[in-house]
Amino acid sequence: MRDSLWEGASSPIRGVYLFNMPGESVVLYDGPIGGVEEEDAAGRVELTCSPKLSLDWSLTGESDFSLELRDEVSLQLLRPYGVAALRVSFRGQRDGWTNGAELGYPAVPLKRVVAHWFNLPKFQGQYHLTERTGEGKRLWSGGRWLREIGDWKIVIDVRPDHKDVWVDLHKVHAYVMTHVMELSRVDGSTFTAAEAEHVLRALHVGLSFGLGRWVAPLLPVGIDTHGEVAWEEWRSLLCDPARKISSGWWVPFDSEALASLLDVLIPAFADPGRAEPLRLQINYAVTTTNDTGFVEQRVMIGAAGLEHVMWERLVLSGRLTRNQYKVRPAHSLLREVLQDAGIPTSIDPKQLPALTRLVSMRRQESGADMDGPDVVTWVRNRLVHPTGSQDVVYRVPGVVMETWLLTRHYLSLLILESLGYRGSYRNLAKRGGWVGETERVPWA
């Protein structure tokens, strides 16, 4: 059986930059730097990976130059395609930081783009990888995920020692390169960096949306028809510290769910009019799904995301006028968009026992019979617009926590439904369950 795995295995994609250990910097440039002295000085540019991601530069050779710290300069770096200018700021007299830049020639025809994923958990691929080592051959099964979406071919390879570097990463504030990705045309034709931009953005946003925390395809490098580096982008994208357990709706064991998401997300990001509101909604969803920070804050951010979705579906679509929207109570508007999407609005007493008790208490006190949209908007309103004591939302322990669960559940499902996604998902309204437990989306 193992011999057959060897025969079908492929060689891994080679990243332009080397895999780092957790928290270790990734060196982007190490060589002569012009622009800070009369003559070139030895220096380095690197992606710092702890305690946060940042692009930093420093001089490494002997020098006695002196500049005011407020000064900004353009460092001149010798790259494969010629001399590139990198605008930087000073932290000290021999080092500083940069917001990054696009380097090289963005209009040059490219054969492929190689990008480097950070803090991405291992997920099951369809193909095996192998490489020769000093001790022979090494094989890692399911190490390659491949998908053709429209005109694009996406290949993501996991690093061979992912299991080792992923141990206890959730205990430290660090970043690590976990995967290498290659983006190319299905038919092998050329493309420009601008034409690939929406694919990279969709991948960044999409995988982060699925995991409920930000992961990033950093340091993309364009390779031209001669196999040479012709374009590159040094930027620090949104990326959260690595977490062992995902808080999102996508279970990494399910590679088909990822494929189903990207099948609909990448075409959506190709449409600028669709991409911008979708990106903002997903930003809200990632922030509210992430299980860090104050739970009240997550409820408010999730409510803002729901408001954005409701406005788009009801007002921008022409279904309601602005005035009609404003006079309707929020729970009525939310209920309408949920029911249109086929998302249940009832409260499951097994999943949400605290909200079930709250509903019972409210029924006894006022005769109100509340469903999910009622509870989500009622709790949010009392957190944002307090009238007197806010103890009412804390009277039943767990109400705010379960309101957060239901809010992120509604927001994620509404986004998925708007995309036409019909795969599996992890129910974000549940507090427990088996690892890897998924179900079909309600509208499927």
C-alpha positions as CSV (number, residue, x, y, z in Angstrom):
1,M,0.0,0.0,0.0
2,R,2.8,2.4,0.9
3,D,4.6,1.7,-2.4
4,S,1.5,2.9,-4.3
5,L,1.5,6.1,-2.3
6,W,5.1,6.7,-3.3
7,E,4.3,6.2,-7.0
8,G,1.4,8.7,-7.0
9,A,3.1,11.4,-4.9
10,S,4.2,14.7,-6.3
11,S,7.1,17.0,-5.3
12,P,6.1,19.9,-3.1
13,I,5.9,23.5,-4.4
14,R,9.1,25.4,-3.4
15,G,8.4,28.7,-1.7
16,V,10.5,31.7,-2.6
17,Y,11.1,32.2,1.2
18,L,12.1,29.4,3.6
19,F,9.8,28.0,6.2
20,N,10.4,29.6,9.6
21,M,9.9,28.2,13.0
22,P,7.1,29.7,15.2
23,G,7.9,33.3,15.9
24,E,11.2,33.3,13.8
25,S,11.6,36.1,11.3
26,V,11.4,35.4,7.6
27,V,14.3,37.1,5.8
28,L,13.1,38.8,2.6
29,Y,16.4,40.5,1.7
30,D,19.9,40.3,2.9
31,G,22.5,42.3,0.9
32,P,23.6,45.8,-0.1
33,I,21.2,48.6,0.6
34,G,21.4,52.0,-1.0
35,G,19.7,55.3,0.0
36,V,20.9,55.7,3.6
37,E,24.6,56.5,3.0
38,E,26.8,57.8,0.2
39,E,27.8,54.2,-0.5
40,D,25.8,51.0,-0.2
41,A,25.6,49.5,3.3
42,A,24.9,45.9,4.3
43,G,21.4,45.4,5.5
44,R,18.4,43.2,5.8
45,V,14.6,43.4,5.4
46,E,12.5,40.8,7.2
47,L,9.0,39.8,8.2
48,T,9.0,39.9,12.0
49,C,6.7,37.1,13.3
50,S,6.5,37.8,17.0
51,P,4.8,39.3,19.0
52,K,3.1,40.7,15.9
53,L,3.6,40.7,12.1
54,S,5.6,43.6,10.9
55,L,8.0,44.4,8.1
56,D,11.3,45.7,9.5
57,W,14.6,46.7,8.1
58,S,18.1,47.1,9.7
59,L,21.7,47.8,8.8
60,T,23.9,44.8,9.6
61,G,27.3,46.1,8.7
62,E,29.6,48.7,10.4
63,S,28.4,52.2,9.9
64,D,28.6,55.6,11.7
65,F,25.9,57.5,9.7
66,S,23.5,59.7,11.6
67,L,19.9,60.7,10.5
68,E,17.1,62.3,12.3
69,L,14.5,59.8,13.4
70,R,11.7,61.7,11.7
71,D,13.4,61.2,8.3
72,E,11.9,58.9,5.7
73,V,14.0,57.4,2.9
74,S,13.6,55.0,0.0
75,L,16.0,52.1,0.4
76,Q,17.4,50.8,-2.9
77,L,17.4,47.0,-3.0
78,L,19.0,44.8,-5.6
79,R,16.3,42.4,-6.7
80,P,16.3,39.7,-9.5
81,Y,14.5,42.2,-11.9
82,G,16.7,45.2,-11.0
83,V,16.9,47.8,-8.3
84,A,13.7,48.3,-6.3
85,A,12.7,51.2,-4.1
86,L,11.3,50.5,-0.6
87,R,9.9,53.5,1.3
88,V,10.8,53.1,5.0
89,S,10.6,54.9,8.3
90,F,13.2,55.0,11.1
91,R,12.8,53.4,14.5
92,G,16.4,54.0,15.4
93,Q,19.5,55.3,13.5
94,R,20.2,51.8,12.1
95,D,16.7,50.2,11.8
96,G,13.1,50.9,11.2
97,W,9.9,49.6,9.7
98,T,7.9,49.9,6.4
99,N,4.3,49.6,5.4
100,G,5.4,47.4,2.6
101,A,5.2,47.9,-1.2
102,E,4.5,46.4,-4.5
103,L,7.9,45.7,-6.2
104,G,8.9,44.8,-9.7
105,Y,6.7,45.0,-12.8
106,P,2.9,44.6,-12.1
107,A,2.1,44.5,-15.9
108,V,4.6,41.8,-16.9
109,P,3.0,38.5,-18.1
110,L,3.3,35.9,-15.3
111,K,3.1,32.1,-15.5
112,R,2.4,31.6,-11.8
113,V,2.3,33.4,-8.5
114,V,3.8,31.7,-5.4
115,A,2.4,32.8,-2.0
116,H,3.2,31.8,1.5
117,W,0.3,31.0,4.0
118,F,0.7,31.8,7.6
119,N,-1.0,30.2,10.6
120,L,-3.2,27.9,8.5
121,P,-4.0,24.5,10.1
122,K,-3.4,21.3,8.2
123,F,-6.4,20.4,6.2
124,Q,-6.9,17.2,4.2
125,G,-5.7,17.4,0.6
126,Q,-6.5,15.0,-2.2
127,Y,-2.9,14.2,-3.2
128,H,0.3,13.0,-1.5
129,L,3.7,14.7,-1.5
130,T,7.2,13.3,-1.4
131,E,10.7,14.6,-1.4
132,R,14.2,13.3,-1.0
133,T,16.1,13.9,2.2
134,G,19.5,13.0,3.5
135,E,18.1,9.8,4.8
136,G,16.1,8.8,1.7
137,K,12.6,9.8,0.9
138,R,9.9,11.5,3.0
139,L,6.2,11.1,2.3
140,W,3.3,13.0,3.7
141,S,-0.2,11.9,2.8
142,G,-2.9,14.3,1.9
143,G,-0.4,17.1,1.8
144,R,-1.6,18.8,-1.4
145,W,-5.0,20.5,-2.0
146,L,-5.8,21.3,-5.6
147,R,-8.8,23.0,-7.2
148,E,-9.6,24.5,-10.6
149,I,-12.1,27.4,-10.3
150,G,-13.0,29.1,-13.6
151,D,-9.8,30.0,-15.3
152,W,-7.6,29.5,-12.2
153,K,-5.7,26.6,-10.8
154,I,-5.0,26.7,-7.1
155,V,-2.5,24.4,-5.4
156,I,-1.8,24.5,-1.7
157,D,1.0,22.3,-0.1
158,V,1.4,21.9,3.6
159,R,4.9,22.0,5.1
160,P,6.2,18.4,5.9
161,D,6.7,19.2,9.6
162,H,3.4,21.0,10.2
163,K,2.4,18.6,13.0
164,D,5.6,19.4,14.9
165,V,5.5,23.2,14.5
166,W,1.7,23.3,15.3
167,V,2.2,21.9,18.8
168,D,1.3,24.4,21.5
169,L,1.1,27.3,19.1
170,H,-2.1,28.3,20.7
171,K,-0.1,29.1,23.9
172,V,2.2,31.7,22.3
173,H,1.6,34.9,20.3
174,A,3.5,33.8,17.2
175,Y,3.2,33.4,13.4
176,V,4.6,30.6,11.3
177,M,4.6,29.8,7.6
178,T,2.6,26.7,7.3
179,H,1.8,26.2,3.6
180,V,3.0,27.3,0.1
181,M,0.5,28.1,-2.6
182,E,0.8,28.3,-6.4
183,L,-1.7,30.2,-8.5
184,S,-1.8,29.7,-12.3
185,R,-4.1,29.6,-15.3
186,V,-5.8,26.2,-16.0
187,D,-4.7,26.4,-19.6
188,G,-1.1,27.5,-18.8
189,S,-1.6,31.0,-20.3
190,T,-0.1,34.1,-18.8
191,F,-1.7,36.7,-16.6
192,T,-0.8,39.9,-14.7
193,A,-0.6,40.5,-11.0
194,A,-3.6,42.8,-11.2
195,E,-5.6,40.0,-12.8
196,A,-4.7,37.6,-9.9
197,E,-5.5,40.2,-7.2
198,H,-9.1,39.2,-6.7
199,V,-8.2,35.6,-6.3
200,L,-5.6,36.3,-3.6
201,R,-8.1,38.5,-1.8
202,A,-10.9,35.9,-2.0
203,L,-8.5,33.2,-0.6
204,H,-7.4,35.5,2.3
205,V,-11.0,36.4,3.2
206,G,-12.5,33.0,2.5
207,L,-10.2,30.8,4.5
208,S,-10.3,33.3,7.4
209,F,-14.1,33.3,7.2
210,G,-14.2,29.5,7.4
211,L,-11.8,29.3,10.4
212,G,-13.3,32.3,12.3
213,R,-9.8,33.9,12.6
214,W,-7.5,35.6,10.2
215,V,-5.0,33.6,8.2
216,A,-3.1,35.1,5.3
217,P,-1.3,34.2,2.0
218,L,1.6,36.6,2.5
219,L,4.6,37.6,0.3
220,P,3.2,36.7,-3.1
221,V,5.8,36.4,-5.8
222,G,5.2,36.5,-9.6
223,I,7.2,34.2,-11.8
224,D,7.5,35.2,-15.5
225,T,7.7,33.0,-18.6
226,H,11.5,32.6,-18.1
227,G,11.1,31.3,-14.6
228,E,12.4,34.5,-13.1
229,V,10.9,36.6,-10.3
230,A,9.3,39.6,-12.0
231,W,6.9,41.0,-9.4
232,E,6.4,40.7,-5.6
233,E,4.4,42.3,-2.8
234,W,5.7,42.8,0.7
235,R,2.8,43.6,2.9
236,S,1.5,42.5,6.3
237,L,-2.1,41.4,5.8
238,L,-4.6,40.7,8.6
239,C,-3.5,37.6,10.4
240,D,-4.3,36.3,13.9
241,P,-2.0,34.3,16.1
242,A,-2.2,30.6,15.4
243,R,-4.9,28.6,17.2
244,K,-5.1,24.9,17.6
245,I,-8.9,24.8,17.6
246,S,-10.9,26.6,15.0
247,S,-13.9,28.6,16.1
248,G,-15.3,28.9,12.6
249,W,-17.9,27.1,10.6
250,W,-15.4,25.2,8.4
251,V,-14.0,22.0,9.7
252,P,-10.5,21.5,8.2
253,F,-11.1,17.8,7.8
254,D,-13.6,18.7,5.1
255,S,-11.7,19.7,2.0
256,E,-14.8,19.5,-0.1
257,A,-16.5,22.2,2.0
258,L,-13.5,24.5,1.3
259,A,-13.7,23.8,-2.4
260,S,-17.5,24.5,-2.4
261,L,-16.9,27.8,-0.7
262,L,-14.1,29.0,-3.1
263,D,-16.2,27.9,-6.1
264,V,-18.7,30.6,-5.3
265,L,-16.5,33.1,-3.5
266,I,-13.8,33.7,-6.1
267,P,-16.3,34.5,-8.9
268,A,-18.0,36.9,-6.4
269,F,-14.7,38.7,-5.8
270,A,-14.2,39.1,-9.5
271,D,-17.2,41.5,-9.5
272,P,-16.0,44.8,-7.8
273,G,-19.6,45.8,-7.0
274,R,-20.2,42.5,-5.2
275,A,-16.8,42.1,-3.6
276,E,-16.7,45.2,-1.4
277,P,-19.9,44.7,0.6
278,L,-19.2,41.0,0.8
279,R,-15.7,41.7,2.1
280,L,-17.1,44.0,4.8
281,Q,-19.7,41.4,5.9
282,I,-17.1,38.7,6.1
283,N,-14.9,41.1,8.2
284,Y,-17.7,41.4,10.6
285,A,-18.3,37.7,10.6
286,V,-14.6,36.8,11.3
287,T,-14.4,39.4,14.1
288,T,-17.6,38.2,15.8
289,T,-16.9,34.5,15.4
290,N,-13.4,34.7,16.9
291,D,-13.7,33.6,20.5
292,T,-11.4,36.3,22.0
293,G,-12.2,39.6,23.6
294,F,-15.3,40.6,25.5
295,V,-18.4,38.6,24.6
296,E,-20.5,41.8,24.7
297,Q,-18.2,43.3,22.0
298,R,-18.7,40.3,19.8
299,V,-22.5,40.6,20.1
300,M,-22.3,44.2,19.0
301,I,-20.0,43.6,16.1
302,G,-22.2,40.7,15.0
303,A,-25.3,42.9,15.2
304,A,-23.5,45.5,13.0
305,G,-22.9,42.7,10.4
306,L,-26.5,41.6,10.5
307,E,-27.6,45.2,10.0
308,H,-25.3,45.4,6.9
309,V,-26.8,42.2,5.5
310,M,-30.4,43.4,6.2
311,W,-29.9,46.8,4.6
312,E,-28.4,45.2,1.5
313,R,-31.1,42.6,1.1
314,L,-34.1,44.8,1.9
315,V,-33.2,48.3,0.9
316,L,-30.5,48.1,-1.7
317,S,-32.5,45.4,-3.5
318,G,-35.5,47.8,-3.7
319,R,-37.7,45.6,-1.6
320,L,-38.2,48.3,1.1
321,T,-37.7,52.1,0.9
322,R,-35.4,53.7,3.5
323,N,-38.4,55.0,5.4
324,Q,-40.1,51.6,5.4
325,Y,-37.0,50.0,6.7
326,K,-36.5,52.6,9.5
327,V,-40.0,52.2,10.9
328,R,-39.9,48.4,11.1
329,P,-38.5,46.9,14.4
330,A,-35.1,45.2,14.0
331,H,-36.4,41.8,15.0
332,S,-39.0,41.9,12.2
333,L,-36.4,42.8,9.6
334,L,-34.0,40.1,10.8
335,R,-36.8,37.5,10.9
336,E,-37.7,38.3,7.3
337,V,-34.2,37.9,5.8
338,L,-33.7,34.7,7.8
339,Q,-36.9,33.2,6.7
340,D,-36.2,34.2,3.1
341,A,-32.9,32.3,3.3
342,G,-34.5,29.2,4.8
343,I,-32.7,29.6,8.2
344,P,-34.8,28.4,11.2
345,T,-35.6,31.2,13.7
346,S,-36.7,28.9,16.6
347,I,-34.5,28.5,19.7
348,D,-33.3,25.0,20.3
349,P,-33.6,24.3,24.1
350,K,-30.7,21.7,23.9
351,Q,-28.3,24.0,22.1
352,L,-29.3,27.3,23.9
353,P,-30.6,26.5,27.4
354,A,-30.0,30.0,28.8
355,L,-31.9,31.7,26.0
356,T,-34.7,29.1,26.5
357,R,-34.9,30.2,30.2
358,L,-34.9,33.8,29.2
359,V,-37.8,33.3,26.8
360,S,-39.8,31.5,29.5
361,M,-39.1,34.3,32.0
362,R,-40.1,37.0,29.5
363,R,-43.3,35.1,28.7
364,Q,-44.2,35.0,32.4
365,E,-43.4,38.7,32.9
366,S,-44.9,40.3,29.8
367,G,-46.6,37.6,27.9
368,A,-44.1,38.1,25.0
369,D,-43.3,34.9,23.0
370,M,-39.7,35.4,21.7
371,D,-37.9,33.6,18.9
372,G,-34.2,33.9,17.8
373,P,-34.5,37.3,16.1
374,D,-36.4,38.7,19.1
375,V,-33.7,37.6,21.5
376,V,-30.7,38.7,19.4
377,T,-32.1,42.2,18.9
378,W,-33.5,42.5,22.5
379,V,-30.1,41.7,24.1
380,R,-28.2,43.8,21.6
381,N,-30.5,46.8,22.3
382,R,-30.0,46.5,26.0
383,L,-26.3,46.4,25.7
384,V,-26.0,49.3,23.3
385,H,-28.9,51.5,24.6
386,P,-29.2,50.9,28.4
387,T,-32.1,52.3,30.2
388,G,-31.4,52.1,33.9
389,S,-29.9,48.8,35.0
390,Q,-28.5,46.3,32.5
391,D,-28.9,43.5,35.0
392,V,-31.8,42.1,33.0
393,V,-29.5,40.6,30.4
394,Y,-27.4,39.0,33.1
395,R,-30.2,37.8,35.3
396,V,-30.1,34.4,33.6
397,P,-26.4,33.2,33.4
398,G,-25.2,32.5,29.9
399,V,-27.7,34.7,28.1
400,V,-25.0,37.1,26.6
401,M,-22.8,34.1,25.7
402,E,-25.6,32.3,23.9
403,T,-26.7,35.5,22.2
404,W,-23.2,35.7,20.7
405,L,-23.5,32.1,19.5
406,L,-26.8,32.7,17.8
407,T,-25.6,36.1,16.3
408,R,-22.5,34.5,14.7
409,H,-24.6,31.6,13.5
410,Y,-27.1,33.9,11.8
411,L,-24.5,36.1,10.2
412,S,-22.3,33.3,8.8
413,L,-25.3,31.4,7.4
414,L,-26.7,34.6,5.7
415,I,-23.4,35.2,4.0
416,L,-23.1,31.6,2.9
417,E,-26.7,31.6,1.6
418,S,-26.0,34.9,-0.3
419,L,-23.1,33.2,-2.1
420,G,-25.2,30.1,-3.1
421,Y,-23.0,27.8,-0.9
422,R,-24.6,24.4,-0.5
423,G,-21.9,22.4,1.3
424,S,-21.5,21.4,4.9
425,Y,-20.9,23.6,7.9
426,R,-20.4,23.5,11.6
427,N,-23.4,24.8,13.5
428,L,-22.0,27.9,15.3
429,A,-25.0,28.1,17.6
430,K,-23.9,24.9,19.4
431,R,-21.6,25.1,22.4
432,G,-20.5,21.4,22.2
433,G,-20.5,18.5,19.9
434,W,-18.1,16.1,18.4
435,V,-14.8,17.3,16.8
436,G,-15.5,17.5,13.0
437,E,-19.3,17.3,13.4
438,T,-21.0,19.1,10.5
439,E,-24.4,19.3,8.9
440,R,-25.8,20.5,5.6
441,V,-26.8,24.1,5.3
442,P,-30.6,24.5,5.9
443,W,-31.4,25.7,2.4
444,A,-29.7,22.6,0.8
